[in-house]
Amino acid sequence: MEPNEKSRFRQLSGYQLKVWNAFLFLLPLTGICYILSLYNFFNIMIYREQYFGLFLAFVLFTVYLGVPATKNKKNKYKVPWYDGIAAVLGLVTGGYIAIYYPVILTSFGIVSTERLILSAVAVILILEALRRIFGWVLTGIVMFVIAYGFTAPYFPGALKGESTSSGQLLNYLYLDANSLLYMLNIASTMALAFIFLGHVLIQFKGGDMFNDLAISLFGRFRGGPAKISVVGSSFVGSMTGGPVSNVLLTGNMTIPLMKRSGYSKSESGAIESVASTGGLIIPPVMGIAAFLIAENLGISYMEVAIAAIVPAVLYYTCLFTQVDLRAGKRGLAALPKNATPQLGKVLKTAWILLPIFAVLITLLFIWRFPPSTGAIYTAILAFVLFTLQKQGREHFFSKVKGSFIDTGKTLLEIGIVLAAAGLIVGVVGVTGLGFNLAQSLTQVGEHGLFILLIASAAISIVLGMGMPAVAAYSMVAVLIAPSLIELGVPPIAAHMFVFYYSILSSFTPPIAVACFAASSIAKENPHKIGFDAVKLGIVAYIVPFLFVYSPSLLLGSEAAQSIPFITVSVLSVVFGCILLSTGIVGYLFDHLHIWKRTLVIVLAVCLFFPVDETAAFTQIVNVMGGLLGIAFLFVEWVKRKNNNVIIQEKNVEKSN
């Protein structure tokens, strides 16, 4: 979880600490056994919902043992009696599903007193666990949605929902495979596997290796520290799956480094915030939400990862270009040679990352392993490979134990937030709210798809404010994406659209949680960091529109264009991102006048026009934008070359 987890968890000792650590260890261990189907060796047949129930039991039990209800120091060092009771109740509510699910399947419609009580207790325990980990804002939203489920028939207009009894609603939320258990499927399999792989790499200093690699590659260039932040944070962010935790993990190194090299405090915090948020959209891991997209669309994870390639390239092209041009504009130097490790020396340890990720990509995209299975096999391989290095063999079993326990801690957060998201999905499904809202937004779409996209983007950002990525996407996926699909947007483009905008709230003022995390390190106003972050991440607000209007940018997800056409489309928008960054920064080889900045931004917009093989106008606009953009760059380059010649001649005259 986050680096400040000591302030979040109880500092237990004695047998309480042993019990807590044991359950933290068991969380990923039981998941690995389930993912690898080890129960088949014992001729045991279990329903997957039984495992989800066991996962819920362990998560609730461990949360109430380790996460205090308040910041009162009295409850910081031991488990109070009421949390002990709550922990046992958590075991009971999850254990009931784990033990009795075969019976539940044959009598699902029966709402017995026993089930009614267990359903109510499970919902209350999940809400309180959510409050302890994420605070009142997210908990309040979930409580409001559940309250809506009980009162849906009394709402007016599009909010009026189907009538259902309280008992039936609770029974549905607790036991139906399309509600709580649906989201626990993601948390207990795919999320668990990739979180485990991430913590294995972190425990064995894989993150440090990648940062050292980034320093050795980019530290010798202008703006080196910022480029290190972009590369390092994108890698770590993909493993941690959370912009805030990523900022706190990598920002403690990169932000002070950027400040010392000449970037302002707000720029340093903004670069780290935008780079960390981008980790959620980088294949092949893409945080946890990518698995939700695949699950919601009923497609393979590989299709989602492939569709995310070009948007991720555009995102980081714009960020990387702005970082470089800002360094040039400020005249910032590279890192000193003594602060930049030699690439050869770094590769003596960092080489080990190559086979690890090569195997992961091979398992996922060539051999088509299920994502969770591929991640677990890769983690096992990582354990083996790290023993080849001296630093990997040191305290090996301690690192293995740490990988399991840290995974367990992270799963508390993921498990609870996805359990809460499952309750939201359940309410939306049983009341028909999702269908009603889709119909209302479709009416907005009668004024044009562009208007609907603007409204959907704004709603997605607002719903995502202050929320974890998985929770934010879970909401917008059921509330907004269906209306986009209704108007003809390809399903994967619709879900990617709302996903992008739901995570952009991480650096979009006024909430901008990643910027608030960075502000504590940069010692700068978070809102100032936020506005700088919006400029750095400007293309992220544009890219979703691009792939809605040009599905070819998702690499043939729902388009059958030829490879040459797709190549031209991709190169066009990449060049557009470079021109847009140039116009925003106001620097290329020298400072640009306002009219030049305006010109290159206009040319960038021309390159962003959706290209259609049958639309001559958009093709002409793209070609003109590209040719004029190339001409502009050439003229500026010649001007710079001539200026350098003049400066050299003057220096020669002075020396004579």
C-alpha positions as CSV (number, residue, x, y, z in Angstrom):
1,M,0.0,0.0,0.0
2,E,1.2,3.5,0.6
3,P,4.6,4.3,2.2
4,N,2.8,5.9,5.1
5,E,1.0,2.6,5.9
6,K,2.5,2.6,9.5
7,S,0.2,5.5,10.3
8,R,-2.8,3.6,8.9
9,F,-2.3,0.2,10.5
10,R,-2.2,-0.8,14.1
11,Q,1.2,-1.4,15.6
12,L,0.3,-4.8,17.0
13,S,2.6,-7.1,19.1
14,G,2.5,-10.6,20.5
15,Y,-0.1,-13.1,19.4
16,Q,-2.2,-10.4,17.8
17,L,0.6,-9.5,15.4
18,K,1.2,-13.2,14.6
19,V,-2.5,-13.7,13.8
20,W,-2.6,-10.6,11.7
21,N,0.5,-11.5,9.7
22,A,-0.8,-15.0,9.3
23,F,-4.0,-13.8,7.6
24,L,-2.1,-11.3,5.5
25,F,0.1,-14.2,4.3
26,L,-2.9,-16.4,3.7
27,L,-4.7,-13.9,1.5
28,P,-2.4,-14.2,-1.4
29,L,-1.4,-17.8,-0.6
30,T,-5.0,-19.1,-0.9
31,G,-5.4,-17.0,-4.0
32,I,-2.3,-18.5,-5.7
33,C,-3.6,-22.0,-4.9
34,Y,-7.0,-21.2,-6.4
35,I,-5.5,-19.5,-9.5
36,L,-3.2,-22.5,-10.2
37,S,-6.1,-24.9,-9.5
38,L,-4.0,-26.8,-6.9
39,Y,-7.2,-28.1,-5.3
40,N,-7.5,-30.4,-8.3
41,F,-4.5,-32.4,-7.0
42,F,-6.7,-33.4,-4.0
43,N,-9.8,-34.2,-6.2
44,I,-11.7,-31.3,-4.6
45,M,-14.4,-29.6,-6.6
46,I,-15.3,-26.0,-5.5
47,Y,-17.4,-23.3,-7.0
48,R,-15.5,-20.1,-7.7
49,E,-18.0,-18.2,-5.5
50,Q,-16.9,-20.3,-2.6
51,Y,-13.3,-19.0,-3.0
52,F,-14.7,-15.5,-3.3
53,G,-16.5,-16.0,0.0
54,L,-13.3,-17.2,1.6
55,F,-11.4,-14.1,0.2
56,L,-14.1,-11.8,1.6
57,A,-13.9,-13.6,5.0
58,F,-10.1,-13.1,5.2
59,V,-10.2,-9.5,4.0
60,L,-12.9,-8.4,6.5
61,F,-11.2,-10.3,9.4
62,T,-7.8,-8.8,8.6
63,V,-9.1,-5.2,8.1
64,Y,-10.8,-5.2,11.5
65,L,-7.7,-6.6,13.2
66,G,-5.3,-4.2,11.6
67,V,-7.1,-1.0,10.8
68,P,-8.3,1.1,13.8
69,A,-11.7,2.9,13.7
70,T,-10.2,6.2,14.8
71,K,-6.8,7.8,15.1
72,N,-7.1,7.4,18.9
73,K,-3.7,6.2,20.2
74,K,-5.4,4.0,22.7
75,N,-6.5,1.6,19.9
76,K,-3.3,1.8,18.0
77,Y,-1.4,-1.0,19.7
78,K,-4.1,-3.6,20.4
79,V,-7.4,-4.9,19.0
80,P,-10.3,-3.6,21.1
81,W,-13.1,-6.0,21.9
82,Y,-15.6,-4.5,19.4
83,D,-13.1,-4.9,16.5
84,G,-12.5,-8.5,17.6
85,I,-16.3,-9.1,17.3
86,A,-16.4,-7.4,13.9
87,A,-13.5,-9.5,12.7
88,V,-15.2,-12.7,13.7
89,L,-18.4,-11.5,12.0
90,G,-16.4,-10.9,8.9
91,L,-15.2,-14.5,9.0
92,V,-18.8,-15.7,9.4
93,T,-20.3,-13.6,6.6
94,G,-17.6,-14.7,4.1
95,G,-17.4,-18.2,5.5
96,Y,-21.2,-18.7,5.0
97,I,-20.7,-18.2,1.2
98,A,-17.6,-20.4,1.2
99,I,-19.3,-23.3,2.9
100,Y,-22.9,-23.1,1.8
101,Y,-22.8,-21.8,-1.7
102,P,-23.8,-25.1,-3.3
103,V,-27.0,-25.0,-1.2
104,I,-27.5,-21.3,-1.9
105,L,-27.5,-22.0,-5.7
106,T,-30.5,-24.3,-5.3
107,S,-32.5,-22.0,-3.0
108,F,-31.3,-18.5,-4.1
109,G,-34.8,-16.9,-4.1
110,I,-35.5,-17.9,-0.5
111,V,-34.9,-14.9,1.8
112,S,-34.6,-16.6,5.2
113,T,-34.0,-14.8,8.5
114,E,-30.5,-16.2,8.6
115,R,-29.6,-14.8,5.1
116,L,-31.3,-11.5,5.9
117,I,-29.2,-11.0,9.0
118,L,-26.0,-12.1,7.3
119,S,-26.7,-9.9,4.3
120,A,-27.2,-6.8,6.5
121,V,-24.1,-7.6,8.6
122,A,-22.0,-8.1,5.5
123,V,-23.1,-4.7,4.0
124,I,-22.4,-2.9,7.3
125,L,-19.0,-4.5,7.7
126,I,-18.0,-3.5,4.2
127,L,-19.1,0.1,4.6
128,E,-17.3,0.5,7.9
129,A,-14.1,-1.1,6.5
130,L,-14.4,1.3,3.5
131,R,-14.7,4.2,5.9
132,R,-11.6,3.2,7.8
133,I,-9.5,2.8,4.7
134,F,-10.8,5.5,2.4
135,G,-12.7,7.9,4.6
136,W,-16.2,9.3,4.5
137,V,-16.4,10.7,1.0
138,L,-16.4,7.3,-0.8
139,T,-18.3,5.7,2.0
140,G,-21.0,8.3,1.7
141,I,-21.4,7.8,-2.0
142,V,-21.8,4.0,-1.5
143,M,-24.3,4.6,1.3
144,F,-26.3,6.9,-0.8
145,V,-26.5,4.4,-3.7
146,I,-27.6,1.6,-1.3
147,A,-30.2,4.0,0.2
148,Y,-31.4,4.7,-3.3
149,G,-31.8,1.0,-3.8
150,F,-34.4,0.9,-1.0
151,T,-36.2,4.0,-2.2
152,A,-35.8,3.8,-6.0
153,P,-39.6,3.6,-6.8
154,Y,-40.2,7.0,-5.1
155,F,-37.7,9.0,-7.2
156,P,-38.9,11.1,-10.2
157,G,-38.1,10.8,-13.9
158,A,-35.0,8.9,-15.0
159,L,-34.1,8.2,-11.4
160,K,-37.2,6.2,-10.8
161,G,-36.2,2.5,-10.4
162,E,-37.8,-0.9,-10.1
163,S,-39.5,-1.8,-6.9
164,T,-37.9,-4.6,-4.8
165,S,-38.3,-5.6,-1.1
166,S,-35.6,-4.8,1.4
167,G,-35.0,-8.5,2.0
168,Q,-34.7,-9.3,-1.7
169,L,-32.3,-6.4,-2.3
170,L,-30.0,-7.4,0.6
171,N,-30.0,-11.0,-0.5
172,Y,-29.2,-9.9,-4.1
173,L,-26.3,-7.7,-3.0
174,Y,-24.8,-10.3,-0.8
175,L,-25.2,-13.6,-2.7
176,D,-25.8,-12.8,-6.4
177,A,-22.9,-13.5,-8.8
178,N,-23.6,-10.1,-10.5
179,S,-23.2,-8.0,-7.4
180,L,-20.7,-8.3,-4.5
181,L,-19.2,-11.5,-5.8
182,Y,-18.8,-10.2,-9.3
183,M,-16.2,-7.6,-8.2
184,L,-14.6,-9.9,-5.7
185,N,-13.8,-12.1,-8.7
186,I,-11.5,-9.3,-10.0
187,A,-9.9,-8.6,-6.6
188,S,-9.2,-12.2,-5.7
189,T,-7.7,-13.4,-9.0
190,M,-6.3,-10.9,-11.5
191,A,-5.7,-8.1,-9.1
192,L,-4.1,-10.5,-6.5
193,A,-1.8,-12.0,-9.1
194,F,-0.5,-8.7,-10.5
195,I,-0.2,-7.1,-7.1
196,F,1.8,-10.1,-6.0
197,L,4.1,-9.8,-9.0
198,G,4.6,-6.1,-8.3
199,H,5.5,-6.7,-4.6
200,V,7.9,-9.4,-5.6
201,L,9.7,-7.0,-7.8
202,I,9.6,-4.2,-5.2
203,Q,10.9,-6.6,-2.4
204,F,13.8,-7.7,-4.6
205,K,14.6,-4.0,-5.5
206,G,13.2,-4.3,-9.0
207,G,11.8,-0.8,-8.7
208,D,15.2,0.5,-7.7
209,M,16.8,-1.3,-10.6
210,F,14.4,0.4,-13.1
211,N,15.0,3.8,-11.5
212,D,18.8,3.3,-11.8
213,L,18.3,2.3,-15.4
214,A,16.2,5.4,-16.1
215,I,18.9,7.6,-14.4
216,S,21.7,6.0,-16.5
217,L,19.7,6.4,-19.7
218,F,18.3,9.9,-19.3
219,G,20.3,11.6,-16.5
220,R,22.9,12.8,-19.0
221,F,20.4,14.7,-21.1
222,R,18.8,18.1,-20.3
223,G,15.9,17.8,-18.0
224,G,17.3,14.4,-17.0
225,P,15.6,14.2,-13.5
226,A,12.2,15.0,-14.9
227,K,12.7,12.3,-17.6
228,I,13.7,9.9,-14.9
229,S,10.5,10.7,-13.1
230,V,8.4,10.1,-16.3
231,V,10.0,6.7,-17.0
232,G,10.4,5.5,-13.5
233,S,6.9,6.5,-12.3
234,S,5.2,5.0,-15.4
235,F,6.8,1.6,-14.5
236,V,6.1,1.8,-10.8
237,G,2.6,3.2,-11.3
238,S,1.7,0.2,-13.5
239,M,2.7,-2.1,-10.6
240,T,1.1,-0.2,-7.7
241,G,-2.1,0.7,-9.6
242,G,-2.6,4.0,-7.7
243,P,-1.4,7.5,-8.5
244,V,-1.2,8.6,-4.9
245,S,0.9,5.6,-3.7
246,N,3.1,5.9,-6.8
247,V,3.7,9.6,-6.1
248,L,4.7,8.8,-2.5
249,L,6.9,5.9,-3.6
250,T,8.9,7.5,-6.4
251,G,8.3,11.2,-5.7
252,N,10.5,11.2,-2.6
253,M,13.4,10.6,-4.9
254,T,12.4,12.4,-8.1
255,I,10.8,15.6,-6.9
256,P,13.8,16.9,-4.8
257,L,16.0,15.9,-7.7
258,M,13.9,17.9,-10.2
259,K,13.9,20.9,-7.9
260,R,17.7,20.8,-7.5
261,S,18.1,20.7,-11.3
262,G,16.1,23.9,-11.8
263,Y,12.5,22.9,-12.2
264,S,10.1,24.9,-10.1
265,K,8.3,23.3,-7.1
266,S,5.0,23.3,-8.9
267,E,6.5,21.8,-12.1
268,S,8.3,19.1,-10.1
269,G,5.1,18.1,-8.3
270,A,3.1,18.2,-11.5
271,I,5.5,16.1,-13.6
272,E,5.5,13.4,-10.9
273,S,1.7,13.6,-10.6
274,V,1.0,13.2,-14.3
275,A,3.7,10.5,-14.8
276,S,2.3,8.5,-11.9
277,T,-1.3,8.8,-13.1
278,G,-0.2,7.6,-16.5
279,G,1.0,4.3,-15.0
280,L,-2.7,3.2,-15.0
281,I,-2.8,3.3,-18.8
282,I,0.4,1.6,-19.7
283,P,0.2,-2.0,-21.0
284,P,0.7,-4.8,-20.2
285,V,-0.4,-4.3,-16.5
286,M,-2.4,-1.1,-16.6
287,G,-3.3,-1.2,-12.9
288,I,-6.4,-3.2,-12.0
289,A,-9.0,-1.4,-14.0
290,A,-7.9,-3.0,-17.3
291,F,-9.1,-6.4,-16.0
292,L,-12.4,-4.8,-15.2
293,I,-12.7,-3.5,-18.7
294,A,-12.0,-6.9,-20.1
295,E,-14.5,-8.5,-17.7
296,N,-17.2,-6.0,-18.5
297,L,-16.8,-6.3,-22.2
298,G,-16.4,-10.1,-22.2
299,I,-13.2,-9.9,-24.2
300,S,-9.6,-11.0,-23.5
301,Y,-7.3,-8.9,-21.5
302,M,-4.9,-8.9,-24.4
303,E,-7.4,-7.0,-26.5
304,V,-7.6,-4.3,-23.9
305,A,-3.8,-4.1,-23.5
306,I,-3.4,-3.8,-27.3
307,A,-6.1,-1.1,-27.5
308,A,-4.2,0.9,-24.8
309,I,-0.9,1.0,-26.6
310,V,-1.4,4.1,-28.9
311,P,-3.2,6.2,-26.2
312,A,-0.4,5.5,-23.8
313,V,2.2,6.4,-26.5
314,L,0.4,9.7,-27.1
315,Y,0.1,10.5,-23.4
316,Y,3.8,10.0,-22.7
317,T,4.9,11.6,-26.0
318,C,3.3,14.8,-24.9
319,L,4.6,14.6,-21.4
320,F,8.1,13.7,-22.4
321,T,8.2,16.4,-25.1
322,Q,7.0,19.1,-22.6
323,V,9.5,18.0,-20.0
324,D,12.3,18.3,-22.5
325,L,11.2,21.6,-24.0
326,R,10.7,23.2,-20.5
327,A,14.3,22.1,-19.7
328,G,15.5,23.8,-22.9
329,K,13.6,26.9,-22.2
330,R,15.1,27.2,-18.7
331,G,18.6,26.2,-19.9
332,L,18.6,23.3,-17.4
333,A,21.7,21.1,-17.5
334,A,21.9,17.4,-17.3
335,L,22.8,15.6,-14.0
336,P,26.5,15.7,-13.1
337,K,28.5,12.6,-14.3
338,N,29.2,11.5,-10.8
339,A,25.5,11.4,-10.1
340,T,24.7,9.3,-13.2
341,P,25.5,5.6,-12.8
342,Q,27.2,3.9,-15.8
343,L,24.7,1.9,-18.0
344,G,27.0,-1.1,-18.0
345,K,27.2,-1.2,-14.3
346,V,23.4,-0.9,-13.9
347,L,22.8,-3.6,-16.4
348,K,24.8,-6.1,-14.3
349,T,21.9,-6.2,-11.9
350,A,19.0,-4.7,-14.0
351,W,19.3,-7.3,-16.8
352,I,17.2,-9.6,-14.6
353,L,14.1,-7.5,-15.4
354,L,14.3,-8.3,-19.1
355,P,13.6,-12.1,-18.9
356,I,10.9,-11.4,-16.2
357,F,8.9,-9.1,-18.5
358,A,9.7,-11.1,-21.6
359,V,8.1,-14.1,-20.0
360,L,5.1,-12.1,-18.8
361,I,4.5,-10.8,-22.3
362,T,5.0,-14.2,-23.8
363,L,2.6,-15.9,-21.5
364,L,-0.1,-13.2,-21.9
365,F,0.1,-12.3,-25.6
366,I,1.7,-15.3,-27.4
367,W,0.7,-18.3,-25.4
368,R,-2.6,-16.6,-24.3
369,F,-2.4,-17.7,-20.7
370,P,-5.2,-16.2,-18.4
371,P,-3.7,-13.0,-17.0
372,S,-3.8,-14.2,-13.4
373,T,-2.0,-17.4,-14.2
374,G,0.6,-15.7,-16.3
375,A,1.3,-13.2,-13.5
376,I,1.7,-16.0,-10.9
377,Y,4.1,-18.0,-13.1
378,T,6.1,-14.9,-13.8
379,A,6.3,-14.1,-10.1
380,I,7.6,-17.7,-9.4
381,L,10.2,-17.2,-12.2
382,A,11.2,-13.9,-10.6
383,F,11.9,-15.7,-7.3
384,V,14.1,-18.1,-9.1
385,L,16.0,-15.5,-11.1
386,F,16.6,-13.2,-8.2
387,T,18.5,-16.1,-6.4
388,L,21.1,-15.8,-9.2
389,Q,22.2,-12.4,-7.7
390,K,24.0,-11.9,-4.4
391,Q,21.6,-9.2,-3.3
392,G,18.7,-11.4,-4.2
393,R,20.0,-14.3,-2.1
394,E,20.5,-12.0,0.9
395,H,17.5,-12.4,3.3
396,F,15.8,-14.4,0.6
397,F,13.1,-15.9,2.7
398,S,12.5,-12.7,4.5
399,K,11.8,-11.0,1.1
400,V,9.5,-13.8,0.1
401,K,7.6,-13.4,3.3
402,G,7.5,-9.7,2.8
403,S,6.1,-10.1,-0.8
404,F,3.2,-12.2,0.6
405,I,2.5,-9.8,3.5
406,D,2.7,-6.6,1.5
407,T,0.4,-8.2,-1.1
408,G,-2.0,-9.0,1.7
409,K,-1.9,-5.4,2.9
410,T,-2.6,-4.0,-0.6
411,L,-5.4,-6.5,-1.1
412,L,-7.2,-5.1,2.0
413,E,-7.6,-1.8,0.1
414,I,-8.4,-3.4,-3.3
415,G,-10.7,-6.0,-1.8
416,I,-12.8,-3.6,0.2
417,V,-13.1,-1.0,-2.6
418,L,-14.1,-3.6,-5.1
419,A,-16.6,-5.1,-2.6
420,A,-18.1,-1.7,-2.3
421,A,-18.1,-1.2,-6.0
422,G,-19.9,-4.6,-6.3
423,L,-22.7,-3.2,-4.0
424,I,-23.0,-0.2,-6.4
425,V,-23.1,-2.5,-9.5
426,G,-25.8,-4.6,-7.7
427,V,-28.0,-1.7,-6.9
428,V,-27.7,-0.2,-10.4
429,G,-28.6,-3.6,-11.9
430,V,-31.5,-4.5,-9.7
431,T,-33.2,-1.0,-9.9
432,G,-32.6,-0.5,-13.6
433,L,-30.8,2.8,-12.8
434,G,-28.1,2.1,-15.4
435,F,-30.6,1.6,-18.2
436,N,-32.6,4.7,-17.2
437,L,-29.5,6.9,-17.1
438,A,-28.3,5.5,-20.4
439,Q,-31.7,6.5,-21.9
440,S,-31.4,10.0,-20.5
441,L,-27.8,10.5,-21.8
442,T,-28.9,9.1,-25.2
443,Q,-31.5,11.9,-25.4
444,V,-28.6,14.3,-24.8
445,G,-26.8,12.6,-27.7
446,E,-29.7,13.5,-30.0
447,H,-28.0,16.9,-30.1
448,G,-24.9,15.2,-31.4
449,L,-22.3,12.7,-30.3
450,F,-19.8,15.5,-29.5
451,I,-22.2,17.0,-26.9
452,L,-22.7,13.6,-25.3
453,L,-18.9,13.0,-25.2
454,I,-18.4,16.4,-23.5
455,A,-21.2,15.6,-20.9
456,S,-19.8,12.1,-20.3
457,A,-16.3,13.4,-19.9
458,A,-17.4,16.0,-17.3
459,I,-19.5,13.5,-15.3
460,S,-16.7,10.9,-15.4
461,I,-14.1,13.4,-14.0
462,V,-16.6,14.5,-11.2
463,L,-17.4,10.9,-10.3
464,G,-13.8,10.0,-10.2
465,M,-12.7,12.8,-7.9
466,G,-11.0,11.5,-4.8
467,M,-11.8,7.9,-5.7
468,P,-9.5,5.0,-6.4
469,A,-9.3,4.1,-10.1
470,V,-11.1,0.8,-9.8
471,A,-14.0,2.3,-7.9
472,A,-14.2,5.3,-10.3
473,Y,-14.3,3.1,-13.4
474,S,-16.8,0.7,-11.8
475,M,-19.2,3.6,-11.4
476,V,-18.8,5.2,-14.8
477,A,-18.8,1.8,-16.6
478,V,-22.4,1.1,-15.5
479,L,-23.7,4.7,-15.5
480,I,-22.2,6.3,-18.6
481,A,-20.6,3.8,-21.0
482,P,-23.9,2.2,-22.1
483,S,-25.2,5.5,-23.4
484,L,-22.1,5.9,-25.6
485,I,-22.5,2.4,-26.9
486,E,-26.1,3.1,-27.6
487,L,-25.1,6.0,-30.0
488,G,-22.8,3.7,-31.9
489,V,-19.4,4.2,-30.2
490,P,-17.5,0.8,-30.3
491,P,-17.8,-0.8,-26.8
492,I,-14.1,-0.8,-26.1
493,A,-13.8,2.8,-27.1
494,A,-16.7,3.7,-24.9
495,H,-15.2,2.0,-21.8
496,M,-11.7,3.3,-22.5
497,F,-13.2,6.8,-22.8
498,V,-14.9,6.8,-19.4
499,F,-12.0,5.0,-17.8
500,Y,-9.5,7.7,-19.0
501,Y,-11.7,10.6,-17.7
502,S,-12.4,8.9,-14.4
503,I,-8.6,8.6,-13.7
504,L,-7.8,12.2,-14.9
505,S,-9.4,13.5,-11.7
506,S,-6.2,12.4,-10.0
507,F,-4.5,15.6,-11.3
508,T,-7.5,17.7,-12.2
509,P,-8.3,20.5,-9.8
510,P,-9.9,21.0,-7.3
511,I,-9.5,17.5,-5.8
512,A,-6.4,16.3,-7.7
513,V,-5.4,13.7,-5.1
514,A,-2.0,12.9,-6.8
515,C,-1.2,16.6,-6.7
516,F,-2.0,16.8,-3.0
517,A,0.3,13.9,-2.4
518,A,3.1,15.6,-4.4
519,S,2.5,18.9,-2.6
520,S,3.7,17.4,0.7
521,I,7.0,16.5,-1.0
522,A,7.4,19.5,-3.2
523,K,6.4,22.0,-0.5
524,E,4.1,23.8,-2.9
525,N,0.4,24.7,-3.0
526,P,-1.5,21.6,-4.4
527,H,-3.8,23.7,-6.6
528,K,-0.7,25.4,-8.2
529,I,0.7,21.9,-8.9
530,G,-2.8,20.9,-10.3
531,F,-2.9,23.7,-12.8
532,D,0.6,22.9,-14.0
533,A,-0.4,19.2,-14.2
534,V,-3.3,20.0,-16.5
535,K,-0.9,21.7,-18.9
536,L,1.5,18.8,-18.8
537,G,-1.3,16.2,-19.2
538,I,-3.3,18.3,-21.7
539,V,-3.3,15.6,-24.4
540,A,-4.9,13.1,-21.9
541,Y,-8.1,15.2,-22.2
542,I,-7.9,15.0,-26.0
543,V,-6.9,11.4,-26.6
544,P,-10.3,9.8,-25.7
545,F,-12.0,12.0,-28.3
546,L,-9.5,10.9,-30.8
547,F,-10.0,7.2,-30.4
548,V,-13.8,7.6,-30.3
549,Y,-13.8,9.3,-33.7
550,S,-10.8,7.3,-35.0
551,P,-11.2,3.7,-33.7
552,S,-8.1,2.8,-35.7
553,L,-6.0,4.3,-32.9
554,L,-7.1,1.3,-30.8
555,L,-5.3,-0.8,-33.3
556,G,-8.2,-2.5,-35.0
557,S,-10.2,-3.2,-31.9
558,E,-13.4,-2.6,-33.9
559,A,-12.0,-1.4,-37.2
560,A,-10.7,-3.3,-40.2
561,Q,-8.6,-0.6,-41.7
562,S,-5.4,-1.6,-43.5
563,I,-2.1,-1.4,-41.7
564,P,-0.8,1.5,-43.8
565,F,-3.9,3.5,-42.9
566,I,-3.5,2.8,-39.2
567,T,0.2,3.6,-39.4
568,V,-0.6,7.0,-41.0
569,S,-3.3,7.7,-38.4
570,V,-1.0,7.0,-35.5
571,L,2.0,9.0,-36.9
572,S,-0.4,11.9,-37.6
573,V,-1.6,12.2,-34.0
574,V,1.9,11.5,-32.5
575,F,3.2,14.5,-34.6
576,G,0.2,16.4,-33.4
577,C,1.2,15.7,-29.8
578,I,4.7,17.0,-30.4
579,L,3.4,20.2,-32.0
580,L,0.8,20.7,-29.3
581,S,3.5,20.4,-26.6
582,T,5.7,22.9,-28.5
583,G,2.9,25.4,-28.6
584,I,2.0,25.0,-24.9
585,V,5.6,25.4,-23.7
586,G,6.4,28.2,-26.2
587,Y,9.9,26.8,-27.0
588,L,11.5,24.8,-29.8
589,F,15.1,25.7,-30.5
590,D,14.4,29.1,-29.1
591,H,11.6,31.0,-27.4
592,L,8.5,31.2,-29.7
593,H,6.5,34.3,-30.3
594,I,2.8,34.1,-29.4
595,W,1.8,33.9,-33.1
596,K,4.1,30.9,-33.6
597,R,2.7,29.2,-30.6
598,T,-0.8,29.7,-31.9
599,L,0.2,28.4,-35.3
600,V,1.6,25.2,-34.1
601,I,-1.4,24.5,-31.8
602,V,-3.7,25.1,-34.9
603,L,-1.5,22.7,-36.9
604,A,-1.7,20.1,-34.0
605,V,-5.5,20.4,-34.1
606,C,-5.5,19.7,-37.9
607,L,-3.5,16.6,-37.2
608,F,-6.0,15.5,-34.6
609,F,-8.9,15.6,-37.1
610,P,-10.4,12.1,-37.4
611,V,-9.1,10.5,-40.5
612,D,-11.5,8.5,-42.6
613,E,-10.5,6.7,-45.8
614,T,-13.7,7.9,-47.5
615,A,-13.6,11.5,-46.2
616,A,-11.5,13.7,-48.5
617,F,-11.8,16.8,-46.4
618,T,-10.3,15.3,-43.2
619,Q,-7.5,13.8,-45.3
620,I,-6.7,17.1,-46.8
621,V,-6.7,18.8,-43.4
622,N,-4.4,16.1,-42.0
623,V,-2.0,16.3,-44.9
624,M,-1.9,20.1,-44.8
625,G,-1.3,20.1,-41.0
626,G,1.5,17.6,-41.4
627,L,3.3,19.4,-44.3
628,L,3.0,22.8,-42.6
629,G,4.2,21.3,-39.3
630,I,7.3,19.8,-41.0
631,A,7.9,23.1,-42.8
632,F,7.7,25.0,-39.5
633,L,10.2,22.7,-37.8
634,F,12.5,22.9,-40.7
635,V,12.4,26.7,-40.8
636,E,13.1,26.9,-37.1
637,W,15.9,24.4,-37.3
638,V,17.6,26.4,-40.2
639,K,17.1,29.6,-38.2
640,R,18.8,28.0,-35.2
641,K,21.7,26.8,-37.4
642,N,22.2,30.2,-38.9
643,N,22.2,31.8,-35.4
644,N,24.8,29.4,-34.2
645,V,27.0,30.2,-37.2
646,I,26.6,34.0,-36.5
647,I,27.5,33.4,-32.8
648,Q,30.6,31.4,-33.8
649,E,31.7,34.1,-36.2
650,K,31.4,36.8,-33.5
651,N,33.4,34.6,-31.1
652,V,36.1,34.3,-33.7
653,E,36.1,38.1,-34.3
654,K,36.4,38.7,-30.5
655,S,39.3,36.2,-30.2
656,N,41.1,37.9,-33.1
